[in-house]
Amino acid sequence: MCLQCKVKHYAVNNHCDKCSESLTQLEGTTKQIYKFYEYRHGLASKCRLFLPVDIFLPSGHTKVGYALYFYSYSSFVGRAIYMEDLYVMPEFRGKGVGKALMSKVAQLALAAGCHQLNFTILNWNKPSMDFYLSQGCFDITATMGYHCMRCEGEALKHLAQF
């Protein structure tokens, strides 16, 4: 069954351990391809997870990918959106699922007044890099000299004690 066919959403309870909502069963078409889950962590941060509608496939899979994002802020341009993860099962890549998910995140960014869609990618992931470049994205590491930094574990604890 393809994305052009009629599809169903089914309840998904606690898709991840922080989800605070679940969906009820409903019918939809490809125009209603996404529902989101919000989870709150701490006082104000919010993440949203988009899942394509259930697609009943001979393989038994009903979810073939997702996009995880949250709103952020850039001191240079203002509101922004950060896509934490975009994943499509390998056997469904090249079929428009990733593009549809990323397009939905871009639509939400524009609707919320965001000026940027930011994300990171592992340097060895050439197929994904090629995909993002084909969508009009660019590598700010190469063009603007940005480096992605992280503080974790003992270093994070030490920094917090200042």
Phi and psi in degrees as a GROMACS rama.xvg file:
@    title "Ramachandran Plot"
@    xaxis  label "Phi"
@    yaxis  label "Psi"
@TYPE xy
-99.804  173.875  CYS-2
-64.7397  -18.5757  LEU-3
-80.3462  -13.6542  GLN-4
-80.8984  161.089  CYS-5
-67.1505  139.127  LYS-6
-133.555  170.197  VAL-7
-125.314  147.498  LYS-8
-98.9909  141.088  HIS-9
-121.437  155.641  TYR-10
-58.5355  136.592  ALA-11
-126.639  106.711  VAL-12
-97.6647  129.814  ASN-13
52.0788  53.6042  ASN-14
-54.4883  -40.7337  HIS-15
-128.252  164.167  CYS-16
-66.8847  -11.0786  ASP-17
-105.339  -3.41862  LYS-18
-64.2876  137.784  CYS-19
-111.266  0.00720998  SER-20
-130.176  162.499  GLU-21
-138.56  161.098  SER-22
-97.2306  148.711  LEU-23
-95.7509  160.577  THR-24
-64.8833  135.825  GLN-25
-155.639  163.355  LEU-26
-98.8948  151.444  GLU-27
-154.816  175.715  GLY-28
-125.215  -178.309  THR-29
-64.098  -19.5586  THR-30
-71.4372  -20.9836  LYS-31
-110.97  47.2292  GLN-32
-76.0824  -16.1698  ILE-33
-125.246  145.711  TYR-34
-131.959  155.19  LYS-35
-122.085  154.202  PHE-36
-114.733  134.431  TYR-37
-110.235  143.117  GLU-38
-136.493  144.669  TYR-39
-108.426  138.654  ARG-40
-132.341  117.747  HIS-41
78.8723  -153.259  GLY-42
-83.9533  -42.2424  LEU-43
-128.526  -18.5904  ALA-44
-71.3904  146.64  SER-45
-141.407  135.032  LYS-46
-121.44  147.829  CYS-47
-126.43  141.199  ARG-48
-120.037  120.559  LEU-49
-99.9132  131.868  PHE-50
-122.924  135.308  LEU-51
-63.5369  159.101  PRO-52
-59.4822  161.628  VAL-53
-63.0476  131.353  ASP-54
-121.285  117.196  ILE-55
-84.378  111.901  PHE-56
-117.282  154.647  LEU-57
-55.5188  -29.252  PRO-58
-72.2552  -12.5635  SER-59
92.8634  -8.32267  GLY-60
-73.4881  140.514  HIS-61
-117.882  -19.3899  THR-62
-118.113  127.19  LYS-63
-114.007  -5.4727  VAL-64
-179.165  173.472  GLY-65
-158.806  162.338  TYR-66
-129.592  131.464  ALA-67
-116.042  126.298  LEU-68
-145.349  166.181  TYR-69
-151.421  158.305  PHE-70
-81.6446  145.86  TYR-71
-141.187  -170.076  SER-72
-141.84  137.233  TYR-73
-111.331  129.766  SER-74
-67.7322  -13.8682  SER-75
-90.7378  -39.8701  PHE-76
-124.935  -5.23611  VAL-77
95.2813  -139.354  GLY-78
-58.5881  141.603  ARG-79
-145.754  169.958  ALA-80
-128.789  141.191  ILE-81
-116.656  121.653  TYR-82
-92.8429  105.88  MET-83
-70.8669  -36.7897  GLU-84
-156.736  138.581  ASP-85
-131.043  119.723  LEU-86
-135.263  134.163  TYR-87
-130.783  132.23  VAL-88
-55.0135  139.736  MET-89
-50.4271  -41.2142  PRO-90
-71.9272  -8.33585  GLU-91
-111.618  4.87889  PHE-92
-72.6923  149.694  ARG-93
80.4315  10.1283  GLY-94
-113.78  8.91049  LYS-95
93.7432  -2.69163  GLY-96
-67.5261  -48.2046  VAL-97
-61.2788  -42.5131  GLY-98
-63.4976  -41.0487  LYS-99
-64.2563  -42.4353  ALA-100
-64.5764  -46.3007  LEU-101
-66.0359  -36.7388  MET-102
-61.7795  -40.4274  SER-103
-64.2201  -42.5723  LYS-104
-62.3044  -41.1354  VAL-105
-63.7841  -40.9769  ALA-106
-60.5109  -44.3761  GLN-107
-65.2126  -38.0005  LEU-108
-60.4308  -48.9378  ALA-109
-65.1038  -40.8113  LEU-110
-63.0678  -28.9279  ALA-111
-91.127  4.32215  ALA-112
79.7142  21.7083  GLY-113
-80.304  149.007  CYS-114
-109.148  -7.95813  HIS-115
-144.733  148.821  GLN-116
-116.366  113.704  LEU-117
-110.582  149.581  ASN-118
-166.677  165.383  PHE-119
-117.018  161.949  THR-120
-145.305  142.789  ILE-121
-68.4807  139.808  LEU-122
-65.1422  -19.7507  ASN-123
-88.4852  -6.78171  TRP-124
-89.6972  69.3607  ASN-125
-62.0342  -41.0159  LYS-126
-58.3286  -41.734  PRO-127
-69.0277  -40.6918  SER-128
-58.2015  -46.1953  MET-129
-60.6893  -41.2314  ASP-130
-60.5224  -50.3675  PHE-131
-63.1305  -41.9515  TYR-132
-61.3903  -37.3714  LEU-133
-68.3989  -17.5449  SER-134
-91.1276  2.53293  GLN-135
95.2084  4.56089  GLY-136
-77.2365  162.214  CYS-137
-138.798  158.44  PHE-138
-89.0772  105.48  ASP-139
-74.4748  -16.1248  ILE-140
-64.3734  -44.4636  THR-141
-76.8687  -40.3706  ALA-142
-91.2793  -29.8563  THR-143
-118.811  -5.21694  MET-144
76.42  19.1102  GLY-145
-75.4469  146.62  TYR-146
-123.915  140.197  HIS-147
-86.8213  123.549  CYS-148
-113.493  157.707  MET-149
-146.293  145.654  ARG-150
-129.635  125.591  CYS-151
-148.794  171.542  GLU-152
58.4176  -134.429  GLY-153
-62.2048  -36.9349  GLU-154
-62.3423  -39.1221  ALA-155
-65.4864  -44.2237  LEU-156
-62.5835  -42.5315  LYS-157
-63.3824  -44.4108  HIS-158
-62.3102  -37.9261  LEU-159
-67.1071  -20.4686  ALA-160
-86.5768  -0.21055  GLN-161
